[in-house]
Amino acid sequence: MTTSSPPDPGTERALLDQVGPALSRLRRRTSGGRGDLTRNLVLNVVADAPGEMTVGGVAAEMGVTQPVASRTIAACVADGLMRRAASQADGRRTVLELTDAGEAERRRFASEQRETFEHITAAWDAADRTRFAELLIRYSQDASAWSTRRHIHGGDSANTRPED
């Protein structure tokens, strides 16, 4: 059995510098278009929220201005995918909820994304495909936790590890 040596720091940095552009290309090439991508993001942000979600919360989670988030949310409301409701915690606040149609749209997006993933990775070894899916999901979960910590603590917590 051979053991691998630690990666050369220069090589590792060069590889990691390609992650952001690769994720950008992935988003552009695996969605049904910019509108679908944005709509999918908004639906997932609202559905995945641990509590009530507001327009401001969607904007913060997506890293966009409130007017940008508001326009996408308004389109989702107009299309019957989402509704505005009074907060159960504070009736003066308006929160966002998915409708049954919004949940169905999320499932449709997820199905399309799974099919795209399967097509792109069709020539991969099954173990590689599964491991990549596991790591991608882990990355997404850690990114959400990092984003939450960053908003709670205010400012950049780039040096904070997920287990901190």
HUHU-V749185 format. One record per run of one state. SS is the DSSP state (~ for helix, > for strand, _ for the rest). FROM is the first residue (numbers start at 0). TO is the last residue. If there is no record, write none. Layout:
ss=SS from=FROM to=TO
ss=SS from=FROM to=TO
This chain:
ss=_ from=0 to=7
ss=~ from=8 to=28
ss=_ from=29 to=32
ss=~ from=33 to=47
ss=_ from=48 to=51
ss=> from=52 to=52
ss=_ from=53 to=53
ss=~ from=54 to=61
ss=_ from=62 to=64
ss=~ from=65 to=77
ss=_ from=78 to=80
ss=> from=81 to=85
ss=_ from=86 to=92
ss=> from=93 to=97
ss=_ from=98 to=98
ss=~ from=99 to=119
ss=_ from=120 to=124
ss=~ from=125 to=152
ss=_ from=153 to=163
